[in-house]
């Protein structure tokens, strides 16, 4: 949080202080809570929120007629959708691109606002019943027509020359993925710029779907897991593991709307946040099926645990945090029995899981 963010919305500071105090209180409660004998974590979690998610493994058709395909899911964003689409269509670039817009069952005037784009060349609009972000993106992935892909959320927008900068670097390096810098904005104010360095041969990037171009063949057998929040966990567990030819550029190529009611904010205290465990579990199974290196998957698994903990810490029933811990211990034994982390920063959390030490687990992941 910075001065610009507070100036844009003074209530942000009050909300952050309240959340900090609530989090500190819950952290103390979690570290000192007692669980009844015979507690069954799997049954408790499934009763609280059934796991209805899907695998990320599939088969997509690829016909790379264009250099790039831009996939834009649209759902009830009547205030912003034209800005998002226009920012794409107004890109000046030497690269040929197709814009695929998926209307994901919008109930506001979003679909009506798409009418002006219906007859434009190199634009396609697909209507479907609501399937969520993953389901909309997956519809765009079923018949891929670009050598590269990029995703744009329909309440964000691209700055001028974003496509040219990303694609020129991708072609120059023959890179599988190129990621740019991005700016957070609220209304008309730029709040923060998250700046990348100019680099290549990277092993990892940020796990967001947007703000990067991706060689489409990486999605030949992948889709976003559906019926989960946090579906972009796919990137860290699987997508980035399929290549070491990744690069980043310092240019700002994406403007991300600061959404105080988006999943990142609205998941706090919502039972649906248990999805953070379920999607992790599903991706571990998919990693095994795809033959992804176990040691690499193990390190990603350990890195993921802090996010899983912080997303679920403030759920109404604090037993959920303990149930997730027990399931995490089980997952480690199931998939990584005998493995040891090579990352010094993960040694403590590994010890907590190995010795079934919930208090150490909670203390390690609290910040």
SVG drawing of the C-alpha trace seen along z (x, -y; Angstrom):
<svg xmlns="http://www.w3.org/2000/svg" viewBox="-29 -12 49 54">
<polyline fill="none" stroke="black" stroke-width="0.4" points="0.0,0.0 1.3,-3.5 0.3,-7.1 -1.3,-7.2 -3.5,-4.2 -4.6,-5.9 -5.3,-9.1 -7.4,-7.2 -9.5,-5.5 -9.0,-6.7 -11.0,-3.7 -8.2,-1.4 -6.0,-2.3 -8.8,-1.7 -9.5,1.7 -5.9,2.7 -5.5,1.8 -8.7,3.7 -7.5,6.7 -4.0,6.6 -5.6,6.6 -8.0,9.4 -5.2,11.5 -3.0,11.1 -5.9,12.2 -6.6,15.2 -3.0,16.2 -2.8,16.3 -6.0,18.4 -4.7,20.8 -1.4,21.3 -3.1,22.2 -6.2,24.0 -7.0,27.6 -8.6,30.1 -10.8,32.9 -9.5,36.5 -10.5,38.4 -10.7,35.3 -10.9,36.4 -9.5,33.7 -10.7,35.0 -14.3,35.6 -14.4,32.2 -13.1,30.3 -15.3,32.2 -18.3,31.5 -17.4,27.8 -16.7,27.4 -16.9,30.3 -14.0,30.5 -15.8,30.2 -12.7,29.0 -11.4,30.5 -8.0,31.6 -5.9,29.3 -5.0,32.0 -6.8,31.9 -6.2,31.8 -6.5,28.5 -6.4,28.0 -3.7,25.6 -3.8,23.9 -1.2,21.1 -2.4,18.9 -1.8,15.7 1.3,14.6 -0.8,14.0 -4.2,14.8 -5.6,12.4 -8.1,14.1 -10.5,11.8 -13.1,13.4 -16.1,11.1 -18.5,11.4 -20.6,8.5 -18.0,5.7 -20.3,3.2 -18.3,0.3 -14.9,1.4 -15.3,3.9 -15.0,1.4 -11.8,-0.1 -10.3,3.3 -11.2,4.4 -10.3,1.1 -6.9,1.1 -6.2,4.4 -7.7,3.5 -5.9,0.1 -2.4,1.8 0.0,0.7 2.2,3.7 3.8,5.5 2.4,8.8 -0.9,10.3 -3.2,11.0 -6.7,12.5 -8.9,11.2 -11.1,13.8 -13.8,12.5 -15.7,15.0 -19.0,13.7 -19.3,15.9 -23.0,15.6 -23.1,11.9 -26.4,10.7 -25.6,7.0 -25.2,4.9 -21.8,6.4 -23.0,8.5 -24.8,5.6 -21.6,3.6 -19.9,6.4 -22.2,5.9 -20.0,3.1 -17.2,5.6 -19.2,8.4 -18.3,7.6 -14.7,6.5 -12.0,8.5 -9.7,10.6 -12.2,10.5 -14.4,13.4 -17.1,13.4 -18.2,16.6 -21.2,16.8 -21.5,19.4 -23.3,20.2 -21.3,18.9 -18.3,21.2 -16.1,18.7 -12.7,17.3 -11.2,20.7 -14.1,22.0 -14.0,18.8 -10.3,19.0 -10.6,22.7 -13.1,22.0 -10.6,19.7 -8.0,22.4 -10.0,25.2 -9.1,24.0 -5.9,22.0 -5.0,20.0 -1.9,18.1 1.7,19.0 1.6,17.2 -1.2,16.5 -1.9,13.7 -4.8,13.2 -6.4,9.8 -9.0,9.5 -12.0,7.4 -11.6,4.8 -7.9,4.1 -6.3,2.7 -3.1,2.7 -1.0,-0.4 0.1,-1.4 2.8,0.8 2.3,3.6 1.9,6.3 4.8,5.0 7.2,5.0 6.2,8.5 6.2,10.1 9.4,8.6 11.2,9.9 9.6,13.3 10.6,13.6 14.1,12.1 14.9,14.8 12.6,17.5 11.3,17.5 8.5,19.7 7.2,17.0 7.9,13.3 6.6,11.3 6.5,7.5 6.2,5.0 2.7,3.9 1.1,1.0 -1.7,1.1 -4.3,-1.7 -7.5,-2.8 -9.9,-5.0 -7.4,-7.3 -4.5,-7.1 -1.5,-4.9 -0.8,-3.4 2.2,-1.4 4.5,0.0 5.8,3.5 9.0,3.4 10.7,6.4 14.3,6.4 15.4,7.2 16.5,10.8 16.4,14.1 16.8,17.8 14.7,17.4 13.4,20.4 10.3,18.7 8.0,15.7 5.1,14.2 2.2,16.6 -0.4,14.3 -2.1,15.3 -1.9,11.7 1.0,9.5 2.9,12.1 2.9,13.9 3.1,17.7 4.0,20.0 0.7,21.7 2.1,25.2 2.6,25.1 -1.2,25.3 -1.5,28.2 -2.5,30.5 -3.3,28.0 -6.3,25.9 -7.1,24.0 -8.6,26.2 -12.3,25.3 -14.6,24.7 -11.7,23.4 -10.6,20.1 -6.8,19.5 -6.8,21.4 -3.6,19.6 -1.7,21.8 -1.3,23.9 1.5,21.6 3.9,22.3 3.2,26.0 3.1,27.0 3.4,24.3 6.7,22.9 8.1,26.4 7.7,27.1 10.3,24.6 13.5,22.9 13.3,20.4 11.5,17.6 12.3,13.9 11.2,10.6 11.2,7.0 11.2,3.8 8.6,2.1 5.1,1.7 2.8,3.9 -0.3,4.2 -2.5,2.0 -4.1,3.9 -7.2,2.4 -7.0,2.4 -10.1,4.3 -11.0,4.2 -13.8,6.6 -11.9,9.1 -11.0,12.7 -7.7,11.6 -9.7,9.3 -13.1,11.0 -11.7,14.5 -10.9,13.3 -13.2,15.1 -15.0,17.0 -15.2,20.8 -14.5,21.0 -10.9,20.1 -10.4,23.8 -10.0,24.1 -6.4,23.0 -5.8,26.5 -7.9,28.3 -6.3,26.8 -2.9,27.6 -3.9,31.2 -5.4,31.5 -2.2,30.0 0.0,32.4 -1.9,35.3 -1.7,33.7 2.1,33.2 2.4,36.9 0.4,37.8 2.4,35.5 5.7,36.8 7.0,33.5 10.2,33.8 9.2,34.6 11.9,32.6 10.9,29.5 7.2,30.1 8.1,30.6 9.8,27.2 6.8,25.5 4.5,27.3 6.5,26.0 6.5,22.5 2.7,22.7 2.0,23.4 2.3,19.8 -0.3,18.6 -2.6,21.5 -2.2,20.6 -2.8,16.9 -5.8,17.3 -7.6,19.5 -6.4,18.1 -9.4,15.8 -12.1,18.4 -14.9,18.4 -14.0,21.9 -10.4,22.0 -10.4,25.8 -10.2,25.4 -6.6,24.2 -5.7,27.3 -7.6,29.6 -5.6,28.1 -2.4,28.7 -3.3,32.4 -4.1,32.8 -0.9,31.0 1.1,33.5 -0.7,36.3 0.0,34.9 3.7,34.6 3.8,38.2 1.9,39.4 3.8,37.5 7.2,36.7 8.1,39.4 11.8,39.4 12.5,36.1 14.3,33.2 14.2,29.6 17.2,27.9 15.9,24.5 17.2,23.2 14.1,21.0 11.8,24.1 13.7,26.1 11.5,25.0 8.2,25.7 9.5,29.0 10.4,29.9 6.9,28.9 5.3,31.2 7.8,34.1 7.2,33.9 3.5,33.2 4.1,29.9 1.1,27.7 2.3,24.9 5.6,24.6 3.7,24.7 1.5,21.8 4.3,19.7 6.4,20.3 3.7,19.3 2.2,16.4 4.0,13.7"/>
</svg>
